[in-house]
Amino acid sequence: MRIASIELTAWRNYPGQRLDMVLSPTVLVGENGQGKTNFVEAIVYAALGRSHRTRSDATLVRAGDQQAVIRMRVEHGARSIDVDIAVTATGTNTVRVNGNPTKRRELARLLPLVIFAPEDMGLVRGEPEVRRTFIDEVLAETVNGAEADRVDFERILRQRNTLLKSMSNRAGESEAATLATWTESLIDVAARIIVSRRRAVATLSPRFSEHYSAIAGAGNTATIALTETVGEDVPDHEVGQALREKFHVKHRDEIERGSTLVGPHRDDLLIELNTLPARTHSSQGEAWSTALSLRLAMVDVVTQQSTVGDPVVILDDVFSELDEGRRTRLAAHLTGIEHLIITAADETTIPEALAGERFTVTGGAIDG
């Protein structure tokens, strides 16, 4: 799959911009603060229905405007998809695919994309939420219904936590019955998420290990595994019952703390380098190699599962963070990707093997 063109109106610092992309890699070069990341953020939003940098859509609209518009054409063989998204500073956004209204959460299965960005260091050094989000991103692009399950789980979790907070002051029979109802609803969707994550990690694991050894150098090992509040040894078909039992045991603690203490929202992805936790025992280079290896494993899995072509892959200011050896080894992993998009402040950091068409970004404008 490749992006043929993208047009922006009032997006971040772009008053108006159209870019046609013919060759791969597409390389965007410019000093920091000129709009390289803003531009690829628009691509991410059009492909996945969300920004990889912020949860506030209002910040995506250019100052002084009420609405930002993205129009993107994607091609896979003889097939093309047109995506039109209007993002409002206040109000409801609209998404259309080939002219038809579409839910944002449906985009990821239509337009697979993987982005490497400086924020990915959080996959190694950040909080568990960052790593959970990574797994859920893989699921959103590879498993039908996974994104809907995630949205439903978060909605039910908010309702259940609100009820638990109110019960810390007063817990009558009515509240107890309502809690039991929310708990059963949560168990149903939570069990599906846990099992789906297990399968995703099992698929990612060997690919991640291979990529890490290739990028970091022979003799270096890396592994990933889930740590779960339900218990890693619980068989898939017993996850629902195990959750039910955990909620029974934690009932009083949850009311006292006003929070749901068991479930996929409290799980984590354990990453080990040479048998040591990467979060606390990794150098800067090792952490970057780890993050890149996770994303490369994601590329492999999405490519394998996609029915609409290989994912578009974006590297946003990644090469500047790597030494020359890691740059060369990473480039070797990227040469077969159908459409690769790279941003860089210094084009000399981009390996010669990744020659393509180059554009200059200056003050919210892109020139060929």
Secondary structure, DSSP 8 states (H G I E B T S, - for coil): -EEEEEEEEEETTEEEEEEE--SSSEEEE--TTSSHHHHHHHHHHHHHSS-SS-S-GGGGB-TT-SEEEEEEEEEETTEEEEEEEEEESSS--EEEETTEE--GGGHHHHS-EEEE-GGGGHHHHS-HHHHHHHHHHHHHHHSTTHHHHHHHHHHHHHHHHHHHHHHTT---HHHHHHHHHHHHHHHHHHHHHHHHHHHHHHHHHHHHHHHHHHHH-TT--EEEEEE-SS-TTS-GGGHHHHHHHHHHHTHHHHHHHTS--SSGGG-EEEEEETTEETTTS--HHHHHHHHHHHHHHHHHHHHHH-SS-S-EEEEES-GGGS-HHHHHHHHHHHTT-SSEEEEESSGGGS-GGG--EEEEE-SS-EE-
